[in-house]
Amino acid sequence: MEERQISKAVIKRLPRYYRYLGEILNSGVERISSGELSSKMQVTASQIRQDLNNFGGFGQQGYGYNVKYLYDEIGKILGVNQVHPMIVIGGGNFGHALANYADFEKNGFVIKAIFDVREDMIGTSVRGIPVLMMDELESYLKKVDVEIAVLTLPKSKVKEVANQLIACGIKALWNFAHLDLDVPDDVVVENVHLVDSLMQLSYRITSYEKKEK
């Protein structure tokens, strides 16, 4: 049976569903309707039902959704019920900030090591995560199971390092360099452009100001 193609828009909303359902679950709510979830998330009830129907629906007419069940099922879809070992390439300020973010581990994303080229970082660690030198990368990947590489590198270096990681068998890249990576079909990449997000915010501010005039 051919696997249904899920749109990027639906995939983008799934983490929001998971986050909101987690908050609802922690507040002691056991069931919720699509209408109630809609009012919290600012997504129409119809859109919520359509999104969840891509994966089987999970709701019962006249009952709504069991919050714990839906939360767990979306977690399985997102893969956060598994452990995803990661490494960070680039031990600068941003790499340090990511390594210090302990909430990654709550969702199964465990940073095993940070790699950098600066010799003054030899023997240091961030929140117990060791900082290793880039010339140790290939030997490390032969010994340690790593699923995701996080790239916090300068734009000029990211292609070379991405190719090195792919050659070592890494199949998932989380790329914060301001450059979209072109990777083989069997490698997945999430390009994150923080400036793009700020520009979208700027557009919304500008549009709002125009409406006010």
N, C-alpha and C positions, 0 to 999 in steps of 0.2 A: 504494500500500500504506500502510495507516494505521500511524503511528509508535507503537511500544509505549510506554505510560506507565510511567515508572520511579518507584518509590516514593521519598519523601524519605529514608527510612531507608537505602536502598541508596546514594543520592547522598551521604549523610553519611559512609558507610563508604569510598567510593572514595578520598578523599584519604589515609585511613589505609593502604589497600592500596598506594597509590603511594609513600607515605613508607617503609613497611616494605620494600617491594620494592627501593627505592633503597638502603636500608641493606644488604640482602642482596646486591644486585648489587655494591656497593662492597667487600663482604667476599670476593668472588671466586666466589660460588655461581652455577652456571649453570642448574640446574633445581631445582624444589622441588615437593613434593606438597601437596595441599590440607591434609593432616594436619599436615605440618611447618609450613606457613604458619599453620594454626590454633593451634598451640602457641605461636607467637611473638605472635600478635595477640589471643589470648583470644576468638576467634570460632570457632564450630564449623565443621568441615570442610564439613558439609552446607550451612551458610549461605554459606560462601565460594563453593561451586560454584553455588548458586542465584543469588547476586549476579552472578557472572561470566557465567552463562548468559543474563542479560538482554541481554548485549552480544555473544553468540556463543560463550561458553565458554572458548576459548583453550587448553584443556588436551587431553592425549591420554591415554586410559586406559592404565595401566601405565607411563607416562612422567612424568606430572604437567605442570608448567608450565615453559616456557622463561622464566627470570627476566627476561632483557633484553627479549624480545619482549613479555611481559605488562606490564612496566614501561612500555615505549614505547606500547603500545596504550591503557593506562589514561591515560597522559599525553595522548594524542590525544583520548580521550573527555572528559577534564577541560579540554582546550583549552590546556594549559600548554606545548604545542609552538608556540604562537603568541605574538606580542607583544600585550599588552593595555595601551595607554597610559592612565594614570590621573591625576587631580588630587585633591588633598586640600583640602577646604573647612574651614578652621579651623586656625590656626597655633599653637594653644596647646600645652601639654605633651604631650597625647596625639597631636596632629597631628605634632609634632616626633618623637615616638617612632616613629610609623609611617614617617615619611620617613627616619629613620635605620636602618630595618630593611632591610639590603641583600639579605637572602635573598629578598625579594619578586621581585627582578630575575632570580634564578636560575630562577624558574618563569614568567617572561614578563611579570610585572606591573611596569611601569615608571612611576614617578611623575614627571610632567613639570613640575608646578608646584604650589605651595601658595598658597591664597588666604586673606586675612584682612582685617579692617577697621582694624586698629591702624596708625596712620601711622608709629610708631617702628620698624615692621618693613620699611618701604620700603627696597629695596636690599640686604636681607639674604638669606641662603640657608641651606639645611640640606643638608649633604652634596652641595653643588653644585646643589641644586634651588632655583630662585628662588622667593622669596616675593613675590606680587603682591597688589594691592589688589582688593577685591571689585568695585569699579566698573569694573575691567578685564575681568571674567569673560566677559561676552557677546562682546566684541570678540575676546578670546583664543580662545574656542570657534569663532568663525567662521574663524580662521586655522589652528588646530592640531587635529589629529585626536585626540579623546579618547573612550575607550570607557566608562570607569568613573569615577564621582565618589565619593570617600570623604568621608562627612559626620561631622565631629567637632565638631559645633556644640551650643550649648545647646538644650534641648528647645523653648524658646520661638521659636527662629529656624528650626528645621529644615524645617518645612512650606513656609514661604515660599521658602527657598533651593532645596528639592527641586523645587518648581513652576517656579522660574526655570531650573533645569538641564534639566528635561524640556522646557520651551518652547524651549530652545536645542538640543534634539535628543539629549540624553544618555539612553541606554536602560538603563543599569545603575547602581544605587546601592548602596553598601556603607555602611550606616547604623549609627553608634555612638551616636546620641542615644537617650535612654531614652524612645522613642516609636515605635510601629509605624507606618510610613508606608503610606497607601493610595494606590496608583499606578495609572495606566491599564494595561490588559491587555498593551500592547506594551512595557512597561517592567518590568524585573526588579529586585527589591530584596532584599537580604539584611540583615535587622535583627539586629544583634548586641547583646545585653544582657549585659554583664559581670557585673552584680549577680545576674542570674538564674543564671548559671553558679556563682557563689559560694553562692547559696541551695541549689542542687542538691548542692554539696559539703557544705554544712552539714547538709542532710537525711541524706546518707549517713553523716556522722559521728555524728549523733544516733541514727540507726537502729542503727549498730554499737554505740554505747554502751548502748542499750536491750537488745541481745542479750547483752551482756557481764554485765548485772546479773542 
